[in-house]
Amino acid sequence: MSSPITPLGDRIVAVREAAKTQTASGIYLPDNAKEKPVVAKVEAIGKEVKNVKVGDKILYKEYSTTELKIDGTEYLVVKEEDVLGTIA
């Protein structure tokens, strides 16, 4: 999947992972009860990004992103300093 957004500077474009629809015990969650996940897959990076690469899964600060929906896909734009870590 190629990102239609080209990030500048230390910005990262990512796509949030889908929220879980079922608990560990098998109970299905309604849409309003689901937590927004704070894990996303990196789709594009700006030229100044040093510690993250395309394809990484990142953990980010929940309220520090810019959300943008293009062609049905919800993209996140995150500053590199707001990335808390990568997930193996």
C-alpha distances in whole Angstrom, upper triangle without the diagonal:
4,7,9,12,13,15,19,21,21,18,15,12,11,10,13,14,16,20,22,24,27,29,30,33,32,32,30,29,29,26,28,29,26,25,22,20,20,17,14,11,10,7,10,14,17,19,22,20,22,21,17,15,11,10,13,14,17,20,21,24,23,25,24,20,20,18,16,15,13,13,13,11,13,12,14,16,18,21,21,24,23,21,24,22,19,19,20
4,7,9,10,13,16,19,19,16,13,10,11,11,15,16,18,22,25,27,30,32,33,36,35,35,32,31,31,28,30,31,28,27,23,22,21,19,15,12,10,7,8,12,14,17,19,18,20,20,17,14,10,11,14,16,17,20,21,24,23,25,23,20,18,17,15,14,12,12,14,11,13,11,14,15,17,19,20,23,22,21,24,22,20,21,21
4,5,7,10,13,16,16,13,11,8,9,9,13,15,18,21,24,26,29,31,33,36,35,35,32,30,30,27,28,29,26,25,21,20,19,17,14,11,9,6,6,10,12,15,18,16,19,19,16,14,10,12,14,15,16,19,19,21,21,22,20,16,15,14,12,12,10,11,13,10,11,9,11,11,14,16,17,21,20,19,22,21,20,21,22
4,7,10,13,16,17,14,13,10,11,12,16,18,20,23,26,28,32,34,36,39,37,37,34,32,31,28,29,31,28,27,23,22,22,20,17,15,13,9,9,12,13,16,19,18,21,22,19,17,14,15,18,19,19,22,21,23,22,23,21,17,15,14,11,11,8,10,12,10,11,10,12,12,15,18,19,23,22,21,25,24,23,24,26
4,6,10,13,14,11,10,7,10,12,15,18,20,23,27,29,32,34,36,39,38,37,34,32,31,28,29,30,27,26,22,21,20,19,16,14,12,9,8,10,10,13,16,15,19,20,17,16,13,15,17,18,18,20,19,20,20,20,18,15,12,12,10,11,9,12,14,12,11,9,10,9,12,14,16,19,19,18,22,22,21,23,25
4,7,10,11,9,9,8,11,14,17,20,23,26,29,31,35,36,38,41,40,40,37,35,34,31,32,33,30,28,24,23,22,20,17,15,12,10,7,8,7,10,13,13,16,18,15,14,12,15,17,18,18,21,19,21,22,21,19,16,14,14,13,14,13,16,18,15,15,12,12,10,12,13,15,18,18,18,22,22,21,23,25
4,7,8,5,6,7,10,13,16,20,23,25,28,31,34,35,37,40,40,39,37,34,34,30,31,32,29,27,23,22,20,19,16,15,11,10,7,6,5,8,10,10,14,15,13,13,12,15,16,17,16,18,17,18,19,19,16,13,12,13,13,15,15,18,19,16,15,11,11,8,9,10,11,14,15,15,19,19,19,22,24
4,6,6,8,10,14,17,20,23,26,28,32,34,37,38,40,43,43,42,40,37,37,33,34,35,32,29,26,25,22,21,19,18,14,13,10,8,5,7,8,9,13,15,14,14,14,18,18,20,18,20,18,19,21,20,17,15,14,16,15,18,18,21,23,20,19,15,14,10,11,10,11,14,15,16,20,20,20,24,26
4,6,9,12,15,19,21,24,27,29,33,36,38,39,40,44,43,43,41,39,38,35,35,36,33,30,26,25,22,22,19,19,15,15,12,8,5,6,5,7,11,13,13,14,15,18,18,20,18,20,18,19,21,20,16,15,15,18,18,21,21,25,26,23,21,17,15,12,11,9,9,12,14,15,18,19,19,23,25
4,7,10,13,17,19,22,25,27,30,33,36,36,37,41,41,40,38,36,36,33,33,33,30,27,24,22,19,18,17,16,13,14,11,8,5,7,5,5,8,10,10,12,13,16,16,17,15,16,14,15,18,18,14,13,14,16,18,21,21,25,25,22,20,16,14,10,9,6,6,8,10,11,14,15,16,20,22
4,7,10,13,15,19,22,24,27,30,33,33,35,38,38,37,35,33,33,30,30,30,27,24,21,19,17,16,14,14,11,11,9,6,5,8,8,7,11,12,10,12,12,15,14,15,13,14,12,14,15,15,12,10,10,13,14,17,18,21,22,18,16,12,10,6,6,5,6,9,10,10,14,15,15,19,21
4,6,10,12,15,19,21,24,27,30,30,32,35,35,35,32,30,30,27,28,28,25,22,19,17,14,13,11,10,7,8,6,5,6,10,10,8,11,11,8,9,9,11,11,12,10,12,11,13,14,15,12,10,10,12,13,15,16,19,19,16,14,10,8,6,5,6,7,10,10,9,13,13,13,16,18
4,7,10,13,16,19,22,25,28,29,30,34,33,33,30,28,28,25,26,26,23,21,17,16,14,13,9,9,6,6,5,6,8,12,13,11,14,14,11,11,9,11,11,12,11,13,12,14,14,15,13,10,10,10,10,12,12,15,15,12,10,7,6,5,7,9,10,13,12,12,15,15,14,16,19
4,6,9,13,15,18,21,24,25,27,30,29,29,27,25,25,22,23,23,20,18,14,13,11,9,6,5,4,5,7,9,12,15,16,13,16,15,11,11,9,9,9,9,9,11,10,13,13,15,13,10,10,10,10,12,13,15,14,10,9,6,5,7,8,11,11,14,13,11,14,14,12,14,16
4,7,9,12,15,18,21,23,24,27,26,26,24,22,22,19,20,21,17,16,12,11,10,9,5,5,7,7,10,12,15,19,20,17,19,18,14,14,11,10,11,9,10,12,12,14,13,15,15,11,12,10,10,10,11,13,12,8,6,5,6,9,11,14,15,18,15,14,16,16,14,14,17
4,6,9,12,15,18,19,21,24,23,23,20,18,19,16,17,17,14,12,9,7,7,6,4,6,9,10,13,15,18,22,22,19,21,19,16,16,14,12,12,9,9,10,10,12,11,13,14,11,12,10,11,12,14,15,13,10,7,7,7,11,11,15,16,18,15,13,15,15,14,13,16
4,6,9,12,15,16,18,21,20,20,18,16,17,15,17,16,13,11,9,7,8,6,5,7,11,12,16,18,21,24,25,21,23,20,17,17,15,13,12,9,10,11,12,14,13,16,17,14,16,13,15,14,16,17,14,11,10,11,11,14,15,18,18,20,17,15,16,15,14,12,15
4,6,9,12,14,16,19,17,17,14,13,14,12,14,14,10,10,8,7,10,9,9,11,14,15,19,21,24,28,28,25,27,24,21,21,19,16,16,13,14,14,15,17,14,17,19,16,17,15,16,15,17,17,14,11,11,12,13,17,18,21,22,23,20,18,19,19,17,16,18
4,6,9,11,13,16,15,14,12,10,11,9,11,10,7,7,6,6,10,10,11,14,17,19,22,24,27,30,30,27,28,26,23,23,22,19,18,15,15,14,15,16,14,16,18,17,18,16,17,17,19,20,16,14,13,15,15,18,19,22,23,24,21,19,19,19,18,17,19
4,6,7,10,12,11,11,9,8,10,10,12,10,7,8,9,9,12,12,14,16,20,21,25,27,30,33,33,30,31,28,25,26,24,21,20,17,17,16,18,19,16,19,22,20,22,20,21,20,23,23,19,18,17,18,19,22,22,25,26,27,23,22,21,21,20,18,19
4,7,10,12,9,8,6,5,8,8,11,9,7,10,11,12,15,16,17,19,23,24,28,30,33,36,36,33,34,32,29,29,27,24,24,20,21,20,21,22,19,22,24,23,24,21,23,21,24,23,20,19,18,20,21,25,25,29,29,30,27,25,25,25,24,21,23
4,7,8,6,5,4,6,9,11,13,11,9,12,14,14,17,17,19,21,25,27,30,32,36,39,39,35,36,33,31,31,29,26,25,22,23,21,23,24,21,24,27,26,27,25,26,25,27,27,23,22,22,24,24,28,28,31,31,32,29,27,26,26,25,22,23
4,5,5,5,6,7,11,13,14,11,10,12,14,14,17,18,20,23,26,28,32,33,36,40,39,36,36,33,31,31,30,27,26,22,23,21,23,23,21,24,27,26,28,26,28,27,30,30,26,25,24,26,26,29,28,31,31,32,28,27,25,25,24,22,23
4,5,8,10,11,15,17,18,15,14,15,17,16,19,19,21,23,27,29,33,34,38,41,40,36,37,33,31,32,31,28,26,22,23,22,24,25,23,26,29,29,31,29,31,30,32,32,29,27,26,28,28,31,30,33,32,33,29,27,26,25,24,21,22
4,6,9,11,15,18,19,16,15,17,20,19,22,22,25,27,31,33,36,38,41,44,44,40,40,37,35,35,34,31,30,26,27,25,27,28,26,29,32,32,34,32,33,33,35,35,31,30,29,31,31,34,33,36,36,36,33,31,29,29,28,25,26
4,6,9,13,16,17,15,14,17,19,19,22,22,24,26,30,32,35,37,41,44,44,40,41,38,35,35,34,31,30,26,27,26,28,28,26,29,32,31,33,30,32,31,33,32,29,28,27,29,30,33,33,36,36,37,33,32,30,30,29,26,26
4,6,10,13,14,12,12,15,18,18,22,22,24,27,30,32,36,38,41,44,44,40,41,38,36,36,35,32,30,27,27,26,27,28,25,28,31,30,31,29,31,29,32,32,28,27,26,29,29,32,32,36,36,36,33,31,30,30,29,27,28
4,7,10,12,10,10,13,16,17,20,21,23,25,28,30,33,35,38,42,42,39,40,37,34,34,33,30,29,26,26,25,26,26,24,26,29,28,29,26,28,26,28,28,24,24,23,26,26,30,30,34,34,35,31,30,29,29,29,26,28
4,6,8,6,6,10,13,14,18,19,21,23,27,28,32,34,36,40,40,37,38,35,33,33,31,29,28,24,24,23,23,23,20,23,26,25,26,23,25,24,26,26,23,22,21,24,24,27,28,31,32,32,29,28,27,28,27,25,27
4,6,5,7,11,13,15,19,20,22,24,27,29,32,34,36,40,40,37,39,36,34,34,32,30,29,26,26,24,24,24,21,22,25,24,25,22,24,22,25,25,21,21,20,23,23,27,28,31,32,33,29,29,29,29,29,27,29
4,6,6,9,10,13,16,18,19,22,25,26,29,31,33,37,37,34,36,34,31,31,30,28,27,24,23,22,22,21,18,19,22,21,21,19,20,18,21,21,18,18,16,19,20,23,24,28,30,30,26,26,26,27,27,26,28
4,6,8,10,13,17,19,20,23,26,27,30,31,34,37,37,34,36,34,32,33,31,29,28,25,24,22,22,21,17,18,21,20,21,18,20,19,23,23,20,20,18,20,20,24,24,28,29,30,26,26,26,27,28,27,29
4,7,10,12,15,18,20,23,26,28,30,32,34,38,37,34,36,34,31,32,31,29,28,24,23,21,21,20,16,18,21,21,22,20,22,22,25,26,22,21,19,22,21,25,25,28,29,29,25,25,25,26,26,25,27
4,6,9,12,14,16,19,22,24,27,28,31,34,34,31,33,30,28,29,27,25,24,20,20,18,18,17,14,16,19,19,20,18,20,19,23,23,20,19,17,19,18,22,22,25,26,26,23,22,22,23,23,21,24
4,6,9,12,14,17,20,22,25,26,28,32,31,28,30,27,25,26,25,23,22,18,17,14,14,14,11,13,16,16,18,16,19,19,22,23,20,18,16,17,16,19,19,22,23,23,19,19,18,19,20,19,22
4,6,9,11,14,17,19,21,22,25,28,28,25,27,24,22,23,22,20,19,15,14,12,12,11,8,11,13,12,14,12,15,16,19,20,17,15,12,14,12,15,15,19,20,20,16,16,16,17,18,17,20
4,6,8,12,14,17,19,20,23,26,26,23,24,21,19,20,19,17,16,12,11,9,9,10,8,11,13,13,15,13,16,17,19,21,18,15,13,13,12,15,14,17,18,19,15,14,14,14,14,13,16
4,7,10,13,15,17,18,20,24,23,19,21,18,16,18,17,16,14,10,8,6,6,7,6,10,11,10,13,13,16,17,20,22,19,16,14,13,11,13,11,14,14,15,11,10,10,11,11,11,15
4,7,10,13,15,16,19,22,22,18,19,16,14,15,14,12,10,7,6,5,7,9,9,13,13,12,15,14,16,17,19,21,19,16,13,12,11,13,12,14,14,15,12,10,10,10,9,8,12
4,6,9,12,13,16,20,20,16,18,15,12,13,11,10,8,6,5,7,8,11,11,14,13,11,13,12,14,15,16,18,16,13,11,9,8,11,10,13,13,15,13,10,12,11,10,10,12
4,6,9,11,15,18,18,15,16,14,11,10,8,6,6,4,6,9,11,14,14,17,16,14,15,14,15,15,16,18,16,13,12,10,10,11,12,14,14,16,15,12,14,12,10,10,12
4,6,8,11,14,15,12,13,12,8,7,5,5,5,6,7,10,11,15,15,17,16,13,14,14,15,16,16,18,17,13,13,10,9,10,10,12,11,15,13,11,13,12,10,11,13
4,7,11,14,15,13,15,14,11,9,5,6,8,10,11,14,14,17,18,19,18,15,15,14,14,14,14,15,15,12,12,9,10,10,11,14,14,17,16,14,17,16,14,15,16
4,7,10,12,10,13,13,10,8,6,8,10,12,12,15,15,18,19,20,18,15,15,15,14,15,15,17,18,14,14,10,10,10,11,12,12,16,16,14,17,16,15,17,18
4,7,8,6,9,10,8,7,7,10,11,13,12,15,15,17,19,20,17,14,15,16,16,18,17,20,21,17,16,13,12,10,10,10,9,13,14,12,16,15,14,17,18
4,6,6,9,11,10,10,10,14,14,16,15,18,16,18,20,20,17,15,15,17,17,19,19,22,23,20,19,15,13,11,10,10,9,13,14,14,17,17,17,20,22
4,6,8,11,11,11,12,16,16,19,18,20,19,21,23,24,20,19,19,21,21,23,22,25,27,23,22,19,17,14,14,12,11,14,16,16,19,19,19,22,23
4,6,10,10,11,13,17,16,18,17,19,18,19,22,22,19,18,18,21,22,24,24,27,28,25,23,20,18,14,13,10,9,11,14,14,17,17,17,21,23
4,6,7,8,11,14,13,15,13,15,15,17,19,20,17,16,17,19,20,23,23,26,27,23,21,18,15,13,11,9,7,10,12,11,14,13,14,17,19
4,6,8,11,14,13,15,14,16,16,18,21,22,19,19,20,22,24,26,26,29,29,26,24,21,18,16,14,12,8,11,13,12,14,13,13,16,17
4,7,11,12,10,12,11,13,13,16,19,21,18,18,20,22,23,26,26,29,29,25,23,20,18,16,13,12,8,10,12,10,11,9,9,13,14
4,7,9,7,9,8,11,12,15,18,20,17,16,18,19,21,23,23,25,25,21,20,17,15,14,12,11,8,11,12,9,11,9,8,11,12
4,6,6,9,10,13,14,18,20,22,20,18,19,20,21,22,22,24,24,20,19,16,15,14,13,13,11,14,15,12,14,12,10,12,13
4,6,9,10,14,15,19,20,22,20,18,18,18,18,19,19,20,21,17,17,14,14,13,13,14,13,16,16,14,16,14,11,13,14
4,7,9,13,15,19,20,22,21,18,19,19,19,20,19,20,20,16,16,14,14,15,15,16,15,18,17,14,16,14,10,11,11
4,6,10,12,16,17,20,19,17,19,19,20,21,21,23,22,18,17,15,14,15,14,15,13,16,15,11,13,10,7,7,8
4,7,10,14,15,18,17,15,17,17,19,20,21,22,21,17,16,14,13,14,13,15,13,15,14,10,11,9,6,5,7
4,6,10,12,15,14,13,15,16,18,19,21,23,21,18,16,14,11,12,10,12,10,12,10,7,7,6,4,6,9
4,7,9,12,12,12,15,16,18,20,22,24,23,19,17,15,12,13,11,12,11,11,9,6,5,5,6,7,11
4,6,9,8,8,12,13,16,19,21,24,22,19,16,13,10,11,8,9,9,9,6,4,5,7,9,11,15
4,6,6,8,11,13,17,19,22,25,23,20,17,15,11,12,9,10,11,10,6,7,7,10,12,14,18
4,6,7,10,11,15,17,20,23,21,18,15,14,10,12,10,12,13,13,9,10,10,13,15,16,20
4,6,9,10,14,17,20,23,21,19,15,14,11,11,10,12,14,13,10,12,13,16,18,19,23
4,7,10,13,17,20,23,22,19,15,13,10,9,7,8,11,10,7,10,11,15,17,19,22
4,6,10,13,16,19,18,15,12,10,6,6,5,8,11,11,8,10,13,15,16,18,22
4,7,10,13,17,16,14,10,8,6,5,7,9,13,14,12,13,16,18,19,21,24
4,7,10,13,12,10,7,6,5,6,9,12,15,17,14,15,18,20,20,21,24
4,7,10,10,8,6,5,6,8,11,15,18,20,17,18,21,22,22,23,26
4,7,6,5,4,6,9,11,15,18,21,23,20,21,23,24,24,24,27
4,5,5,6,7,11,13,16,20,22,25,23,22,26,26,25,26,28
4,6,8,10,14,16,20,23,25,28,26,25,28,28,27,27,29
4,7,10,13,16,19,23,25,27,25,24,27,27,26,26,27
4,6,10,13,16,20,21,24,22,21,23,23,22,22,24
4,7,10,13,17,19,21,18,18,20,21,20,20,23
4,7,10,13,15,18,16,15,18,19,18,19,21
4,6,10,12,14,12,12,15,16,16,17,20
4,7,10,12,10,11,14,16,16,18,21
4,6,8,7,7,11,13,13,16,19
4,5,5,7,11,13,14,17,20
4,5,5,9,10,11,15,18
4,6,8,10,13,16,19
4,6,9,12,15,18
4,6,8,11,14
4,7,10,13
4,7,10
4,7
4
